[in-house]
Amino acid sequence: MAMRQILLLFFILGLCSCGNKEKPEEAKTTGHFSGVFGRGNFSDTINFEIEQDTTGYKVYFTSLSQNANRIPLQGIAVKGDSINFYLQSDFYRYSFKNKWTDNNTILQGSLTVDTVSVPYALRRVDHDESQYPKSEDVRFESEDLKLEGTIWYPSISKSRAIIILTSSGNADRSASRAEAILFAQMGFTTFHYDKRGTGDSEGNWQSASMESLISDDIQAIKYFSGKTGIPLNAIGITGSSQGATKVPYILRNIPELEFGVAVSYPGASLLESDLNYWKNRNADVLNEDLDTASELQRKVFEFVAGTRTKEDLEKEIYSSSSEEWFENVWIPDLEESQTDTKLLYSPIPYFETTKQPILIIQGSKDEIIPNDSYAIIEHALRKAGNENFKTIILDGASHSMYYTGESDFPYWSKIHPDYFTTIEDWLANISNR
């Protein structure tokens, strides 16, 4: 009797175990989700990195073509299988609504911005850290200032390096982070740093001379070479706008450097470049008054550059103040304005001595530099006897190398699709390795 009861018990337990088989383990909701976001003629590869800790969820957005790397998302709300968040820019709110599907392997979502809503589906991807560039934050000194930067080490190195020169304004190294990562993905050890007075670097970029800023770049190059062990003849430099104006100066002063890449390079002084930008911004408004108004604007820039006195400019302002076009002229506070001699700097004399291979890239829609800048630079390089240069005009590219053509989704700006491939192809073919 006891044996029958035992057997019956085993039979019942067996039935229970058969009826309550374990369900497949549900995949984590965290991780990397990547895919193509597209609408009409617009497409872009985007990535969400979803993390979770004791405080809740964190989400980061990456699109290197938009110069966006791990941008934190806001307003994260999780309910059941849904996760929503948004990104607030100066102009728009980008609202993302998402659901985890297919055992949390797919993030099915939609982006709403302005009056447009676009669906997308991102797939969970394995994120092998060994396949991605590693970063190291470093510090070096220049003119008794401590400057902070980041070295990006490629997963597979070409034993070559690129250093990104600082540009105009108060932008720190975050402005070139995506570019640095992309160069590292090409196999180049890459270095960029916070310009003096920006980010974590000491100093004042506004009061600094062009020579001081160039000195910072030169110290950055020498520090980087010593830190990594990469010789100067395996290091190239790249700069955009004001950063590009420093390229020939540095190549002349460090002749061992392998190459230079000059992007959106003015074939004139920085003052002429600023004036050209002002003309382009005001041409449609001022029409026949443009030339007259630009004469006063030039005098204003000359005052800022330190070549015209305040008293002289005040006379010019007084004599023009009743003109209809006067309100379109930019005039700083003459009492508070700080002299900026950088406006007088012209790179052309240094191009006339440049011997290393150099790539010149200009956008057809550049609104800042004079249109004939590339021709002036080419003339200077020929004067130097340099036969190892190349000029590329990217159709539809702006001064910042963003594509300005018609788009079915005009809310995101993307780097021109040919920009990095142009640089990569040229670097693969330069002859003086």
C-alpha positions as CSV (number, residue, x, y, z in Angstrom):
1,M,0.0,0.0,0.0
2,A,2.8,2.3,0.9
3,M,4.6,1.5,-2.3
4,R,1.4,2.3,-4.4
5,Q,1.2,5.7,-2.6
6,I,4.8,6.4,-3.4
7,L,4.4,5.5,-7.1
8,L,1.2,7.6,-7.3
9,L,3.1,10.6,-5.8
10,F,5.9,10.3,-8.3
11,F,3.3,10.1,-11.1
12,I,1.6,13.3,-9.9
13,L,4.9,15.1,-9.5
14,G,5.8,14.1,-13.0
15,L,2.6,15.5,-14.4
16,C,3.2,18.7,-12.6
17,S,6.7,19.0,-13.9
18,C,5.4,18.3,-17.4
19,G,2.8,21.0,-17.2
20,N,5.2,23.7,-15.8
21,K,8.2,23.5,-18.1
22,E,10.5,26.5,-17.7
23,K,9.9,29.2,-20.3
24,P,12.9,30.3,-22.4
25,E,14.9,32.9,-20.4
26,E,14.0,36.4,-21.5
27,A,16.8,38.4,-23.0
28,K,18.0,41.5,-21.2
29,T,16.4,44.9,-22.1
30,T,19.8,46.6,-21.9
31,G,22.5,46.6,-24.5
32,H,23.2,48.2,-27.9
33,F,20.5,48.5,-30.5
34,S,21.5,49.6,-34.0
35,G,19.9,50.1,-37.4
36,V,19.0,52.4,-40.2
37,F,16.7,55.3,-39.7
38,G,15.2,56.5,-43.0
39,R,12.6,58.7,-44.6
40,G,12.6,59.2,-48.4
41,N,16.0,60.1,-49.6
42,F,17.4,60.5,-46.0
43,S,19.0,57.6,-44.2
44,D,21.3,57.3,-41.2
45,T,22.7,54.5,-39.0
46,I,21.7,55.2,-35.4
47,N,22.5,53.4,-32.2
48,F,20.9,53.4,-28.7
49,E,22.9,52.2,-25.8
50,I,20.6,51.2,-23.0
51,E,21.9,50.8,-19.5
52,Q,20.3,50.0,-16.2
53,D,21.5,50.4,-12.6
54,T,20.0,50.9,-9.2
55,T,18.8,54.4,-10.1
56,G,17.0,53.3,-13.2
57,Y,17.6,53.3,-17.0
58,K,20.1,55.4,-18.9
59,V,20.0,55.7,-22.7
60,Y,22.7,57.2,-25.0
61,F,22.4,58.1,-28.7
62,T,25.1,57.7,-31.2
63,S,25.3,58.8,-34.9
64,L,28.9,59.5,-35.9
65,S,27.7,60.9,-39.2
66,Q,25.9,63.6,-37.2
67,N,29.0,64.1,-34.9
68,A,26.9,62.6,-32.1
69,N,28.6,60.1,-29.7
70,R,26.9,58.8,-26.6
71,I,24.6,61.8,-26.2
72,P,22.4,61.2,-23.1
73,L,18.7,61.0,-23.7
74,Q,16.2,62.8,-21.4
75,G,12.9,62.0,-19.8
76,I,13.4,58.2,-19.8
77,A,10.1,56.4,-19.0
78,V,9.8,52.7,-18.8
79,K,6.5,50.9,-18.5
80,G,6.1,47.2,-19.3
81,D,7.7,46.5,-22.7
82,S,7.9,50.2,-23.6
83,I,10.7,52.7,-23.2
84,N,10.3,56.3,-24.2
85,F,12.7,59.3,-24.1
86,Y,13.5,62.5,-25.9
87,L,16.3,64.8,-26.9
88,Q,15.9,68.6,-26.8
89,S,17.9,70.7,-29.2
90,D,18.0,74.5,-29.7
91,F,15.2,74.2,-32.2
92,Y,13.3,70.9,-31.8
93,R,12.3,68.2,-29.4
94,Y,13.0,64.7,-30.8
95,S,10.6,62.3,-29.1
96,F,11.3,58.6,-29.3
97,K,8.7,56.0,-28.4
98,N,9.9,52.4,-28.4
99,K,8.8,48.8,-27.6
100,W,11.0,45.8,-27.0
101,T,9.9,42.9,-29.2
102,D,11.1,39.5,-30.3
103,N,12.3,38.5,-26.9
104,N,13.9,41.9,-26.5
105,T,16.1,41.6,-29.5
106,I,14.3,44.3,-31.5
107,L,13.6,47.9,-30.5
108,Q,10.6,48.9,-32.5
109,G,10.1,52.6,-32.4
110,S,9.1,55.9,-33.9
111,L,10.6,59.4,-33.8
112,T,8.4,62.4,-33.8
113,V,9.9,65.9,-34.5
114,D,7.9,68.9,-35.4
115,T,4.9,67.5,-37.3
116,V,6.7,64.5,-38.7
117,S,6.7,60.9,-37.3
118,V,9.0,58.2,-38.7
119,P,9.0,54.5,-37.7
120,Y,12.2,52.5,-37.3
121,A,13.4,49.1,-36.0
122,L,16.7,48.6,-34.3
123,R,18.3,45.2,-33.7
124,R,20.3,44.2,-30.7
125,V,24.0,43.9,-31.7
126,D,26.9,42.3,-29.9
127,H,29.2,45.0,-28.7
128,D,32.7,43.6,-28.6
129,E,34.8,46.2,-26.9
130,S,38.0,44.8,-28.4
131,Q,36.7,45.9,-31.8
132,Y,36.3,49.5,-30.9
133,P,38.8,52.3,-30.4
134,K,40.0,52.7,-26.8
135,S,40.4,56.2,-25.4
136,E,42.9,57.7,-22.9
137,D,42.5,61.2,-21.4
138,V,45.9,62.9,-21.1
139,R,47.4,66.2,-20.0
140,F,50.3,68.2,-21.5
141,E,51.8,71.7,-21.1
142,S,52.2,74.6,-23.5
143,E,53.4,78.1,-22.5
144,D,52.9,77.1,-18.8
145,L,49.3,76.1,-19.4
146,K,47.9,72.7,-18.7
147,L,45.9,71.4,-21.7
148,E,43.7,68.3,-21.7
149,G,43.2,65.9,-24.6
150,T,42.2,62.4,-25.6
151,I,44.1,59.8,-27.5
152,W,42.1,57.2,-29.5
153,Y,43.8,53.9,-30.0
154,P,42.5,51.8,-33.0
155,S,41.7,48.1,-32.5
156,I,44.0,47.3,-35.5
157,S,46.7,49.9,-35.8
158,K,48.3,51.0,-39.1
159,S,51.2,52.5,-37.0
160,R,50.2,55.9,-38.3
161,A,48.6,58.8,-36.5
162,I,46.4,61.8,-37.1
163,I,46.3,64.9,-34.9
164,I,43.3,67.2,-35.1
165,L,44.2,70.8,-34.8
166,T,42.0,73.2,-32.8
167,S,39.7,75.5,-34.7
168,S,38.1,78.9,-34.1
169,G,35.8,79.9,-31.3
170,N,35.2,78.3,-28.0
171,A,34.6,74.7,-29.1
172,D,36.4,72.0,-27.0
173,R,37.4,68.5,-28.1
174,S,33.8,67.3,-28.0
175,A,33.3,69.1,-31.4
176,S,35.8,66.7,-33.0
177,R,35.0,63.5,-31.1
178,A,33.1,61.8,-33.8
179,E,35.9,62.7,-36.3
180,A,38.5,61.3,-33.9
181,I,36.6,58.0,-33.5
182,L,36.1,57.6,-37.3
183,F,39.8,58.2,-37.9
184,A,40.6,55.6,-35.2
185,Q,38.2,53.2,-36.9
186,M,40.3,53.6,-40.1
187,G,43.3,52.4,-38.1
188,F,45.0,55.7,-37.2
189,T,45.9,56.5,-33.6
190,T,44.2,59.9,-33.2
191,F,44.7,62.8,-30.8
192,H,42.5,65.9,-30.2
193,Y,42.5,68.3,-27.3
194,D,40.6,71.1,-25.6
195,K,41.8,74.5,-27.0
196,R,43.2,76.7,-24.3
197,G,40.4,78.2,-22.3
198,T,37.9,75.6,-23.4
199,G,36.8,72.3,-21.8
200,D,39.3,71.3,-19.2
201,S,42.2,73.3,-20.6
202,E,43.7,76.4,-18.9
203,G,44.2,79.8,-20.6
204,N,42.2,82.2,-22.7
205,W,41.8,81.5,-26.4
206,Q,40.3,85.0,-27.1
207,S,43.3,86.9,-26.0
208,A,45.8,84.4,-27.4
209,S,47.7,85.2,-30.6
210,M,47.7,82.9,-33.6
211,E,51.4,82.1,-32.8
212,S,50.4,81.0,-29.3
213,L,47.6,78.8,-30.5
214,I,50.0,77.2,-33.1
215,S,52.5,76.7,-30.3
216,D,49.9,74.7,-28.4
217,D,49.4,72.5,-31.5
218,I,53.1,72.0,-31.9
219,Q,53.5,71.0,-28.2
220,A,50.5,68.6,-28.7
221,I,52.2,66.9,-31.6
222,K,55.5,66.5,-29.8
223,Y,53.8,65.3,-26.6
224,F,51.7,62.8,-28.6
225,S,54.8,61.4,-30.4
226,G,56.7,60.9,-27.1
227,K,53.7,59.4,-25.4
228,T,52.8,56.9,-28.1
229,G,56.2,56.2,-29.6
230,I,54.9,57.0,-33.0
231,P,57.6,58.9,-34.9
232,L,56.9,62.3,-36.5
233,N,57.3,60.9,-40.0
234,A,54.2,58.6,-39.4
235,I,52.1,61.5,-38.1
236,G,49.8,63.7,-40.1
237,I,47.7,66.7,-39.1
238,T,44.3,67.8,-40.1
239,G,42.4,71.0,-39.4
240,S,39.2,72.8,-40.5
241,S,38.6,76.5,-41.0
242,Q,41.0,78.4,-38.6
243,G,42.5,75.0,-37.8
244,A,43.3,74.5,-41.5
245,T,45.1,77.8,-41.6
246,K,47.6,76.4,-39.2
247,V,48.4,73.4,-41.2
248,P,51.1,74.8,-43.5
249,Y,52.8,76.8,-40.7
250,I,53.1,73.6,-38.7
251,L,54.3,71.5,-41.6
252,R,57.0,74.1,-42.2
253,N,58.1,74.1,-38.6
254,I,58.0,70.3,-38.2
255,P,59.2,69.1,-41.6
256,E,59.3,65.5,-40.4
257,L,55.5,65.3,-40.4
258,E,54.0,63.0,-43.0
259,F,51.1,64.9,-44.4
260,G,48.5,67.6,-43.9
261,V,44.7,67.8,-44.6
262,A,43.3,71.3,-44.9
263,V,39.5,71.6,-44.8
264,S,37.5,74.7,-45.6
265,Y,40.6,76.7,-45.9
266,P,40.4,80.5,-46.7
267,G,42.8,81.6,-49.4
268,A,43.1,84.9,-47.6
269,S,43.4,86.4,-44.1
270,L,40.9,85.5,-41.5
271,L,39.6,89.1,-41.7
272,E,38.8,88.6,-45.4
273,S,37.1,85.3,-44.6
274,D,34.9,86.9,-41.9
275,L,34.0,89.8,-44.2
276,N,33.1,87.3,-47.0
277,Y,30.8,85.5,-44.6
278,W,29.1,88.8,-43.6
279,K,28.6,89.6,-47.3
280,N,27.0,86.3,-48.0
281,R,24.7,86.6,-45.0
282,N,23.5,90.1,-46.0
283,A,23.6,90.0,-49.9
284,D,19.9,89.3,-50.3
285,V,18.9,92.0,-47.8
286,L,21.2,94.9,-48.8
287,N,21.3,94.3,-52.6
288,E,22.8,97.5,-54.2
289,D,23.9,98.8,-50.8
290,L,26.0,95.7,-50.1
291,D,29.3,97.2,-51.2
292,T,28.9,100.5,-49.3
293,A,27.8,98.7,-46.1
294,S,30.7,96.2,-46.5
295,E,33.2,99.1,-46.5
296,L,32.0,100.0,-43.0
297,Q,32.0,96.4,-41.9
298,R,35.6,96.0,-43.0
299,K,36.6,99.0,-40.9
300,V,34.9,97.4,-37.9
301,F,36.9,94.2,-38.4
302,E,40.0,96.3,-38.8
303,F,39.3,97.9,-35.4
304,V,38.9,94.5,-33.8
305,A,42.1,93.4,-35.4
306,G,43.9,96.4,-33.9
307,T,44.7,98.3,-37.1
308,R,42.2,101.0,-36.7
309,T,41.6,103.3,-33.8
310,K,38.4,103.6,-31.8
311,E,38.2,107.3,-32.6
312,D,38.5,106.7,-36.3
313,L,35.8,104.1,-36.3
314,E,33.5,106.2,-34.2
315,K,33.7,108.9,-36.9
316,E,32.9,106.3,-39.6
317,I,29.9,105.0,-37.6
318,Y,28.6,108.5,-37.0
319,S,28.7,109.5,-40.7
320,S,26.8,106.3,-41.7
321,S,24.3,105.9,-38.8
322,S,21.5,107.5,-40.7
323,E,21.7,105.1,-43.7
324,E,19.0,102.4,-44.1
325,W,21.6,99.7,-44.3
326,F,23.4,100.7,-41.1
327,E,21.5,98.3,-38.9
328,N,22.8,95.3,-40.8
329,V,26.4,96.1,-39.9
330,W,27.8,94.2,-37.0
331,I,29.4,96.6,-34.4
332,P,30.7,95.4,-31.1
333,D,30.7,97.4,-27.9
334,L,33.7,99.6,-28.7
335,E,34.5,100.1,-25.0
336,E,34.5,96.4,-24.2
337,S,35.8,94.9,-27.5
338,Q,39.0,92.9,-27.2
339,T,41.6,93.2,-29.8
340,D,42.0,90.0,-31.9
341,T,45.2,90.0,-34.0
342,K,44.3,86.6,-35.3
343,L,42.2,88.3,-37.9
344,L,45.4,89.5,-39.6
345,Y,46.8,86.0,-40.0
346,S,47.1,84.7,-43.6
347,P,48.3,81.1,-44.3
348,I,49.3,81.7,-47.9
349,P,53.0,82.6,-47.3
350,Y,53.4,79.3,-45.4
351,F,51.8,77.3,-48.3
352,E,54.6,78.7,-50.5
353,T,57.0,76.6,-48.4
354,T,55.0,73.5,-47.9
355,K,56.7,70.3,-49.2
356,Q,54.7,67.5,-47.6
357,P,51.7,65.8,-49.3
358,I,48.6,67.9,-48.6
359,L,44.9,67.4,-49.3
360,I,42.7,70.4,-49.8
361,I,39.0,70.0,-49.3
362,Q,36.4,72.7,-49.9
363,G,32.6,72.6,-50.0
364,S,30.7,74.0,-53.0
365,K,28.2,75.5,-50.5
366,D,30.8,77.0,-48.2
367,E,29.3,80.3,-47.0
368,I,32.4,81.6,-45.2
369,I,35.6,81.3,-47.3
370,P,36.0,83.0,-50.7
371,N,35.1,80.6,-53.5
372,D,38.5,80.9,-55.2
373,S,40.4,79.9,-52.0
374,Y,41.5,76.5,-53.4
375,A,42.9,78.1,-56.6
376,I,45.0,80.6,-54.5
377,I,46.3,77.7,-52.3
378,E,47.1,75.6,-55.4
379,H,49.1,78.6,-56.8
380,A,51.1,78.9,-53.6
381,L,51.8,75.1,-53.5
382,R,53.1,75.2,-57.1
383,K,55.3,78.1,-56.1
384,A,56.7,75.9,-53.4
385,G,57.4,73.2,-56.0
386,N,55.0,70.8,-54.2
387,E,53.7,68.3,-56.7
388,N,52.1,66.0,-54.1
389,F,48.8,67.8,-53.4
390,K,45.2,67.2,-54.3
391,T,42.2,69.4,-54.3
392,I,38.7,68.1,-53.8
393,I,35.5,70.2,-54.1
394,L,32.6,68.3,-52.4
395,D,29.4,69.2,-54.1
396,G,26.7,70.3,-51.6
397,A,29.1,70.5,-48.7
398,S,29.0,73.5,-46.3
399,H,31.9,75.1,-44.5
400,S,31.5,72.5,-41.7
401,M,31.4,69.7,-44.3
402,Y,27.7,69.0,-43.7
403,Y,25.6,68.1,-46.7
404,T,23.2,70.9,-47.6
405,G,21.2,69.3,-50.4
406,E,17.4,68.6,-50.4
407,S,16.4,66.2,-47.7
408,D,13.1,64.4,-46.9
409,F,14.1,64.7,-43.3
410,P,15.6,68.1,-42.8
411,Y,15.8,67.9,-39.0
412,W,19.2,66.2,-38.8
413,S,22.4,67.5,-40.4
414,K,24.9,64.9,-41.6
415,I,28.5,65.0,-42.6
416,H,28.9,64.9,-46.4
417,P,28.9,61.2,-47.3
418,D,32.1,61.6,-49.4
419,Y,34.1,63.5,-46.7
420,F,35.8,60.7,-44.8
421,T,36.1,58.4,-47.8
422,T,37.9,61.2,-49.7
423,I,40.4,61.5,-46.9
424,E,40.8,57.7,-46.4
425,D,41.3,57.1,-50.2
426,W,43.9,59.9,-50.3
427,L,45.8,58.7,-47.3
428,A,46.0,55.2,-48.8
429,N,47.7,56.6,-51.9
430,I,50.1,59.3,-50.8
431,S,53.5,58.6,-52.1
432,N,56.0,59.6,-49.5
433,R,55.5,56.9,-46.9
